[in-house]
Amino acid sequence: MKTYALALDLKDNEQLIKEYEQFHQAIWPEIKESIQTAGITDMRIYRLGNRLFMLMEVTDEFSFEKKAVADAANPIVQKWEELMWKYQQPLPQAGDGEKWVIMSEIFKLN
């Protein structure tokens, strides 16, 4: 099992942040299914101001590339991603079209 840490910013707007959090209190069942089917066994998102931090625990078979292909072929996931982009903005370090950016691990206690 592997853990990934990712970051993303929300638009700095209190109402939009509130709406974003409400969507994540009850994600669409199809989104939960797509996450689990991809091999993500746990996902947590934390917020400080407009900065988001995600922890993903994944199976050994998980691949960001395979998930991207599956997501591109899933119209419900595409609808969700389009909706979420209303609230999100890329980090300065993000590549073209990239939302969540993988963070580098710089310390591990154990």
C-alpha positions in Angstrom: 0.0 0.0 0.0 1.2 3.5 -0.8 0.2 7.0 0.3 0.1 10.1 -1.8 -0.2 13.7 -0.6 -1.7 16.2 -3.1 -2.4 19.9 -2.9 -4.9 22.3 -4.7 -6.3 25.7 -4.0 -9.9 26.8 -3.9 -11.0 30.2 -5.2 -10.7 32.5 -2.2 -14.4 33.1 -1.8 -16.2 32.2 1.4 -19.5 31.3 -0.3 -17.7 29.1 -2.9 -15.7 27.4 -0.2 -18.9 26.6 1.7 -20.5 25.2 -1.4 -17.4 23.0 -2.1 -17.5 21.6 1.4 -21.2 20.8 1.1 -20.6 18.8 -2.1 -17.9 16.8 -0.2 -20.2 16.1 2.7 -22.3 14.0 0.3 -20.3 13.1 -2.8 -22.2 11.5 -5.6 -22.3 7.7 -5.3 -20.7 7.3 -8.8 -17.8 9.4 -7.7 -17.2 7.3 -4.6 -17.4 4.2 -6.8 -14.9 5.6 -9.4 -12.5 6.4 -6.5 -12.7 2.9 -5.0 -12.7 1.1 -8.4 -9.4 2.8 -9.2 -7.7 1.2 -6.2 -8.0 4.1 -3.7 -8.7 2.6 -0.3 -8.9 5.8 1.7 -9.0 9.5 0.8 -9.0 12.5 3.1 -9.1 16.1 2.2 -8.2 18.9 4.7 -8.5 22.6 4.3 -6.7 25.7 5.6 -8.1 28.9 4.2 -8.4 28.2 0.5 -5.6 25.5 0.4 -6.6 21.9 0.2 -4.4 18.9 1.2 -5.4 15.4 0.2 -4.1 12.1 1.5 -4.8 9.1 -0.7 -4.0 5.5 0.4 -3.9 3.2 -2.7 -3.4 -0.4 -3.5 -0.2 -1.6 -5.2 -2.1 -1.8 -8.5 -3.2 1.9 -8.4 -2.1 4.1 -11.3 -2.8 7.8 -11.8 -2.6 7.1 -15.6 -5.2 4.3 -15.4 -7.5 6.5 -13.2 -7.2 9.4 -15.7 -8.2 7.1 -18.6 -11.2 5.7 -16.6 -12.3 9.2 -15.5 -12.1 10.5 -19.1 -14.4 7.7 -20.2 -16.9 8.3 -17.4 -19.5 11.0 -18.1 -20.5 11.3 -14.5 -16.9 11.9 -13.3 -16.5 14.4 -16.1 -19.6 16.3 -14.9 -18.3 16.2 -11.3 -14.9 17.5 -12.4 -16.4 20.3 -14.5 -18.6 21.3 -11.5 -15.7 21.2 -9.1 -13.6 23.4 -11.3 -16.1 26.2 -10.5 -14.5 26.2 -7.0 -10.9 25.2 -7.7 -7.9 27.0 -9.0 -4.5 25.6 -10.0 -1.5 26.0 -7.9 1.3 28.0 -9.5 3.3 24.7 -9.8 0.6 22.9 -11.7 1.0 21.9 -15.3 -1.5 22.7 -18.0 -4.9 21.3 -17.1 -3.5 19.9 -13.9 -5.6 20.3 -10.7 -4.3 18.3 -7.8 -0.5 18.4 -7.6 1.5 15.5 -6.0 3.6 16.7 -3.1 7.0 15.4 -2.3 7.5 13.6 1.0 10.4 15.4 2.9 10.0 13.7 6.3 8.7 10.4 7.7 9.0 9.6 11.4 8.9 5.8 11.1 
